Amino acid sequence: MVSSTNGDLAQSKTPAPIVFLAETRAGVATISPTIITAVSHRFYGTDLGHAQGKPLMPPRSATPTTDRRPTKPHKPVEAMRSTIEICRDSETAPKRSQPPLSTKDRRARQVERLALVEVGVRHSPVSSMRFCLRKPINVERDVEYQVRDGGNKFSFGNLFLCRSVFCVYCRSLRGSKTGDTLRKGLLQAKQDGMSAGMLTLTLATDTMPISWQRIYLSKAFKLLQRRIAYRAKKYNKGSKVYFSWSYDVMFRKSDLTPHLHLHLICLSNSNPDVFDGIDFNDLWLKCLVSAGYLGATHRRSAYFEPVNMESDVSTYIFKVSQEINAKETKTSKYSYSFYELVKGIYNDTLGNEAIYQYRSIIEAFRGSRYQNVGIMVGKLARKYDEINEEQESTEHDAGAVKTVGISWLSHSILVKMDYALPCVADALMRDFDKYALIMKATDDAANYMLEFDYGSFEEVVFMWYKALASF
C-alpha cells in the first residue's frame, strides 16, 4: 500500500491530517478510506454513503488525455462505453442506458445539447466555439450549476459562452430569446393594427458552395428590401415595411449538398392588402440577376404567405419561431437540418464530408449575421413589455433557481471527462439536493487534497470518477 509522504507539511498546516491511501487490485485502483467520506464528516457532519473498496476507475491507461482536442474522432454514441459507465458497480449500481440522443423529452434534449457541444470543441474553425463552457468568466468565483423551473431547465453561471448560432447549446439560448421577442413583437403589432406576412427566398444550389450562396442571397435580399419598401410606399402613401429575417440551411441526405435560404417576416403599418399587388417571385428573380447571379433558379424561388393577425397569430408565431431559428426539431424526408448534421458528426455516422460541410458553413458566416430580429420588432417587443410589465415580472419570479458552485479546478476536470457534463446535468435535474451535496463534498475534498498535498492531480481525477459513478 502507498500513502502520502508529505507528512511534515500536512502536520504543519492541520492538526488532524486525513490519510489518503491508494492500492491496486487486478489493475483497478481503490481508495481506502474514502476521502470523500472523511471530508463530508469534516465539513457536513454526514456520510454520503460512498462504499469502501468499490472500483474507482478503470486501469490508468484508460484515463482521458490532457489534450483538449484529441486527433481521434468521437466514438459513436451507440457504441460508446464511457469511463463513467465502466466504473459503475456491476452488482449494486443501477444501470442507465446510453446517452439519450434519440428521445425528445425536454430534459433529455438539454442533456443532448450539452453532449453535442463537443462537436464544436473538436471541429469548429472559430476559436470561441472551442472554449464554450470550458473557461470561467472570473477564476476567483465558483462555476455555478443552476436548475430552475422545477428541474426542467439547466444552465451554468460564471462560464464563457461563445454565443454562436452554430453552437447547439448557445443556439438554443438564442432561439428562446429570439422566439420570445418575435412573439411579443407580433402580439403588439396585432394590437396596433399592423399587417404581416412571411416570405421565403431561395435559389438553386446544386453546384454552388455555401459561401457563394450566402453572398448572392445577401446581395439580392438588400435589393429586395428597397424595392418592396418603394412599391409599398408608391401604392400606399405613408406606408412603411419592416423586416425580421434569418438564414436556414438544409443538407441533402444523399450527398450532404448544402441548401441555404432566407425566412423573412414582413411588417407594414398600412392596410392588410399592402402586399397584394407585389409579385414576389418575379421581383426576387430580378434582384438575383441584379446581384450578379446567373445560375439556375427554381420555378418558385419566393414564397409569400399573408397572415391573418386576428385569428392566426398564435399558429403563425409557432411557425415563425420554428423556421426563423432553424430549430433542431425541423426535419425533412430528403434533407438533414443543421442539428441533425451535428448529431451525425457526434455519432460518427455521416463521415468526413459532414465535418467539411460543418466547417464550411461556419467559415461562410464568419463576420456576417445569420439572423436579425429588426429594429421595429424590437421596439414593439419593448412596448409590449412596458404594457404588461407587472404580469411578466410575476411570471418571471414564479420559478425558483437552485444553484451549486464548484471550483474552476473541478469544472476543468469534468470538462475533460467523457460525457461528464451531460451526466451531471441529468443527475441535477432528477434530484438536485442529493447530487448537489455529492458534488460539493467532492469539490471540497479535491481542493483540500491539493491545498495540503495529500494527493496528486491524478488522484483528484480518480476521486471525481468515483463520485460520478454514483450518478
Secondary structure, DSSP 8 states (H G I E B T S, - for coil): -EE---HHHHHHH-SS----EEEEETTEEEESS-HHHHHHHHHHSS-----TT---BS-GGGS--S-SS-SS----TTT---HHHHTS-TTTS----S--TT---HHHHHHHHHHHHHHHHHH-SSHHHHTTTTSBS-TTS-EEEEEEGGGTEEEEESB-----TTSHHHHHHHHHHHHHHHHHHHHHHHHTT-EEEEEEE----SS--HHHHHHHHHHHHHHHHHHHHHHHHHHSTT--EEEEEEEEEEEETTT--EEEEEEEEEEESS-GGGGTT--HHHHHHHHHHHTT--S---S--EEEEEE-TTTSHHHHHHHHHHHHTT-TT---SSEEEHHHHHHHHHHT-SHHHHHHHHHHHHHHTTTS-SEE--HHHHHHHHHHHHHTHHHHHHHHTTS-EEEEEE-HHHHHHHHHSTTHHHHHHHHHHH-HHHHHHHHHHHHHHHHHHHHTT-S-HHHHHHHHHHHHTT-
